[in-house]
Structure formats: structure tokens, C-alpha cells
Amino acid sequence: MKIVIRPLHIMSLGGYIVETEFPYRNVIVVNPTEEPIKLEVPVFNEGWLEEQRKLGLELTPLTDEDNYLSQFRKAKAKLERLKEEKGVIVD
């Protein structure tokens, strides 16, 4: 199955991680490009991370020790700065 992340958007893939051996509990995905990008889901292995990075996505994998909200806010702030640099109206 594939899902699309819109240009200059952020999303969380916690619900799409189905493999119990996958070392991360969640992955924050940012599309910093001005094109929509298709993601292959669900996430089964660590190789998936590198495949998505090759598409131009910025990924923040989270372990049980990581603070989800803090990491999401950091990624969101970085995306908002990028939008301002590109002249995209920040909503």
C-alpha cells in the first residue's frame, strides 16, 4: 500500500509500523520538497528508512526513550522555517 505526503508537510507513521522487530516505535516524516511523494506502508524493516530518504524525505525515527512531542515540534519548526524561506504561506 502507498500513501502520499503532500509537499512541505509533516506526518507521523506510528500506526503504520507493524513489525515487532523494528527498532523504532514511531517515525516522523517531513516532505521538504515541493512535490508530493508516495510512501510505501506499512513499515517492516530498517531498509525502509533509507529507501524513503532517497526519495528526498527527512525522517526522524523514535525509540521508546525519545520524546515524541519534542521531536515532532523540532521537525515542525524546521519545516515552518523552510516554508518561510520559500515564500509559502504558513498556516
GROMACS elastic network, one bead per residue, 0.5 to 0.9 nm:
[ bonds ]
;  ai    aj funct       b0    kb
    1    39     6  0.83778   500
    1    40     6  0.59865   500
    1    41     6  0.55621   500
    1    42     6  0.72144   500
    2    38     6  0.60543   500
    2    39     6  0.53117   500
    2    41     6  0.56463   500
    2    42     6  0.83330   500
    3    37     6  0.83399   500
    3    38     6  0.55053   500
    3    39     6  0.52645   500
    3    40     6  0.66870   500
    3    41     6  0.70432   500
    4    36     6  0.63794   500
    4    37     6  0.55373   500
    4    39     6  0.60265   500
    4    40     6  0.89348   500
    5     8     6  0.84902   500
    5     9     6  0.66985   500
    5    10     6  0.75482   500
    5    11     6  0.76029   500
    5    29     6  0.84980   500
    5    30     6  0.81471   500
    5    31     6  0.66704   500
    5    35     6  0.89575   500
    5    36     6  0.57322   500
    5    37     6  0.55073   500
    5    38     6  0.63997   500
    5    39     6  0.73041   500
    6     9     6  0.56716   500
    6    10     6  0.82904   500
    6    31     6  0.70294   500
    6    33     6  0.88860   500
    6    34     6  0.81991   500
    6    35     6  0.70223   500
    6    37     6  0.67440   500
    6    38     6  0.88490   500
    7    10     6  0.89139   500
    7    30     6  0.88932   500
    7    31     6  0.57862   500
    7    32     6  0.67102   500
    7    33     6  0.56261   500
    7    37     6  0.75381   500
    8    30     6  0.71660   500
    8    31     6  0.51640   500
    8    33     6  0.59345   500
    8    34     6  0.62315   500
    8    35     6  0.81414   500
    8    36     6  0.85309   500
    8    79     6  0.69424   500
    8    80     6  0.86029   500
    8    82     6  0.82773   500
    8    83     6  0.70802   500
    9    29     6  0.83994   500
    9    30     6  0.58778   500
    9    31     6  0.54716   500
    9    32     6  0.71683   500
    9    33     6  0.88885   500
    9    76     6  0.85862   500
    9    79     6  0.75430   500
   10    28     6  0.72432   500
   10    29     6  0.56479   500
   10    31     6  0.63859   500
   10    32     6  0.86793   500
   10    72     6  0.86894   500
   10    75     6  0.79130   500
   10    76     6  0.69341   500
   10    79     6  0.78621   500
   11    27     6  0.85445   500
   11    28     6  0.59402   500
   11    29     6  0.53389   500
   11    30     6  0.65951   500
   11    31     6  0.88121   500
   11    72     6  0.88281   500
   12    15     6  0.80894   500
   12    16     6  0.88845   500
   12    26     6  0.69625   500
   12    27     6  0.58692   500
   12    29     6  0.60698   500
   12    30     6  0.88365   500
   12    72     6  0.83574   500
   13    16     6  0.52474   500
   13    17     6  0.67661   500
   13    26     6  0.58893   500
   13    27     6  0.53430   500
   13    28     6  0.64094   500
   13    29     6  0.73949   500
   13    41     6  0.87501   500
   13    42     6  0.86120   500
   13    43     6  0.83852   500
   14    17     6  0.56613   500
   14    18     6  0.88587   500
   14    24     6  0.89404   500
   14    25     6  0.62937   500
   14    27     6  0.62725   500
   14    28     6  0.82617   500
   15    18     6  0.76910   500
   15    26     6  0.78879   500
   15    42     6  0.84172   500
   16    26     6  0.85552   500
   16    41     6  0.62419   500
   16    43     6  0.59707   500
   16    44     6  0.89234   500
   17    20     6  0.82749   500
   17    22     6  0.77720   500
   17    24     6  0.83986   500
   17    25     6  0.72584   500
   17    26     6  0.71344   500
   17    27     6  0.85337   500
   17    41     6  0.80392   500
   17    42     6  0.57599   500
   17    44     6  0.66422   500
   17    45     6  0.89911   500
   18    21     6  0.89456   500
   18    22     6  0.80806   500
   18    42     6  0.64591   500
   18    43     6  0.63320   500
   18    44     6  0.62984   500
   19    22     6  0.54079   500
   19    23     6  0.89842   500
   19    42     6  0.87066   500
   19    43     6  0.71236   500
   19    44     6  0.51196   500
   19    45     6  0.72113   500
   20    23     6  0.80318   500
   20    44     6  0.86270   500
   21    24     6  0.87670   500
   21    44     6  0.84597   500
   21    45     6  0.79538   500
   22    25     6  0.76898   500
   22    43     6  0.83458   500
   22    44     6  0.67640   500
   22    45     6  0.57933   500
   22    46     6  0.68314   500
   23    45     6  0.85851   500
   23    46     6  0.79134   500
   23    61     6  0.88869   500
   23    62     6  0.85946   500
   23    63     6  0.68546   500
   24    27     6  0.71940   500
   24    46     6  0.89148   500
   24    61     6  0.60141   500
   24    62     6  0.53079   500
   24    64     6  0.73338   500
   25    61     6  0.77682   500
   25    62     6  0.58960   500
   25    63     6  0.55409   500
   25    64     6  0.64336   500
   26    60     6  0.83934   500
   26    61     6  0.60538   500
   26    62     6  0.51869   500
   26    63     6  0.71578   500
   26    64     6  0.88150   500
   26    68     6  0.81428   500
   27    49     6  0.89914   500
   27    59     6  0.65024   500
   27    60     6  0.54963   500
   27    62     6  0.58447   500
   28    58     6  0.81456   500
   28    59     6  0.56515   500
   28    61     6  0.63712   500
   28    62     6  0.77869   500
   28    68     6  0.87395   500
   28    71     6  0.81300   500
   28    72     6  0.67761   500
   28    75     6  0.79151   500
   29    57     6  0.66694   500
   29    58     6  0.58435   500
   29    60     6  0.66119   500
   29    61     6  0.86591   500
   29    75     6  0.86192   500
   30    33     6  0.89056   500
   30    57     6  0.57898   500
   30    58     6  0.50474   500
   30    59     6  0.64502   500
   30    60     6  0.85672   500
   30    75     6  0.73774   500
   30    76     6  0.82297   500
   30    79     6  0.74917   500
   31    34     6  0.79854   500
   31    35     6  0.82493   500
   31    36     6  0.77729   500
   31    37     6  0.74198   500
   31    56     6  0.71714   500
   31    57     6  0.50357   500
   31    58     6  0.64783   500
   31    59     6  0.89860   500
   31    79     6  0.85260   500
   32    35     6  0.86611   500
   32    56     6  0.74971   500
   32    57     6  0.66990   500
   32    58     6  0.72627   500
   32    79     6  0.69046   500
   32    82     6  0.75328   500
   32    83     6  0.85828   500
   33    36     6  0.76540   500
   33    37     6  0.85697   500
   33    56     6  0.71762   500
   33    57     6  0.79017   500
   37    55     6  0.74298   500
   37    56     6  0.84365   500
   37    57     6  0.81612   500
   38    55     6  0.87848   500
   39    42     6  0.89627   500
   39    52     6  0.70609   500
   40    43     6  0.74480   500
   40    48     6  0.82293   500
   40    52     6  0.83491   500
   41    44     6  0.81775   500
   43    46     6  0.82840   500
   43    48     6  0.66484   500
   43    49     6  0.86711   500
   44    47     6  0.84855   500
   44    48     6  0.72338   500
   45    48     6  0.57475   500
   45    49     6  0.79101   500
   46    49     6  0.55762   500
   46    50     6  0.74787   500
   47    50     6  0.55069   500
   47    51     6  0.64265   500
   47    52     6  0.88916   500
   48    51     6  0.50931   500
   48    52     6  0.62841   500
   48    53     6  0.86864   500
   49    52     6  0.53777   500
   49    53     6  0.62902   500
   49    54     6  0.88168   500
   49    59     6  0.73219   500
   49    61     6  0.84603   500
   50    53     6  0.50176   500
   50    54     6  0.62701   500
   50    55     6  0.88727   500
   51    54     6  0.53046   500
   51    55     6  0.68548   500
   52    55     6  0.51456   500
   52    56     6  0.69604   500
   52    57     6  0.59681   500
   52    58     6  0.81769   500
   52    59     6  0.80467   500
   53    56     6  0.52230   500
   53    58     6  0.62206   500
   53    59     6  0.70356   500
   54    57     6  0.72522   500
   58    75     6  0.89560   500
   60    71     6  0.77687   500
   60    72     6  0.86142   500
   60    75     6  0.81702   500
   62    65     6  0.77575   500
   62    66     6  0.56573   500
   62    67     6  0.78721   500
   62    68     6  0.70701   500
   62    71     6  0.83652   500
   63    66     6  0.54018   500
   63    67     6  0.85810   500
   63    68     6  0.89889   500
   64    67     6  0.80767   500
   66    70     6  0.84555   500
   66    71     6  0.77763   500
   67    70     6  0.54977   500
   67    71     6  0.62926   500
   67    72     6  0.86375   500
   68    71     6  0.52736   500
   68    72     6  0.60067   500
   68    73     6  0.85460   500
   69    72     6  0.50992   500
   69    73     6  0.60879   500
   69    74     6  0.86267   500
   70    73     6  0.52224   500
   70    74     6  0.63086   500
   70    75     6  0.87832   500
   71    74     6  0.51081   500
   71    75     6  0.62590   500
   71    76     6  0.85348   500
   72    75     6  0.51794   500
   72    76     6  0.60106   500
   72    77     6  0.85478   500
   73    77     6  0.60100   500
   73    78     6  0.85503   500
   74    77     6  0.51917   500
   74    78     6  0.62684   500
   74    79     6  0.86456   500
   75    78     6  0.51697   500
   75    79     6  0.62052   500
   75    80     6  0.86715   500
   76    79     6  0.50154   500
   76    80     6  0.61228   500
   76    81     6  0.86891   500
   77    80     6  0.50325   500
   77    81     6  0.62869   500
   77    82     6  0.86513   500
   78    81     6  0.51981   500
   78    82     6  0.63141   500
   78    83     6  0.87507   500
   79    82     6  0.50056   500
   79    83     6  0.62123   500
   79    84     6  0.87126   500
   80    83     6  0.50139   500
   80    84     6  0.62861   500
   80    85     6  0.86859   500
   80    90     6  0.68316   500
   81    84     6  0.51044   500
   81    85     6  0.62289   500
   81    86     6  0.86834   500
   82    85     6  0.50565   500
   82    86     6  0.62548   500
   82    87     6  0.85877   500
   82    88     6  0.85851   500
   83    86     6  0.51163   500
   83    87     6  0.60708   500
   83    89     6  0.71834   500
   83    90     6  0.67242   500
   84    88     6  0.58274   500
   84    89     6  0.71845   500
   84    90     6  0.70395   500
   85    88     6  0.77032   500
   87    90     6  0.86451   500
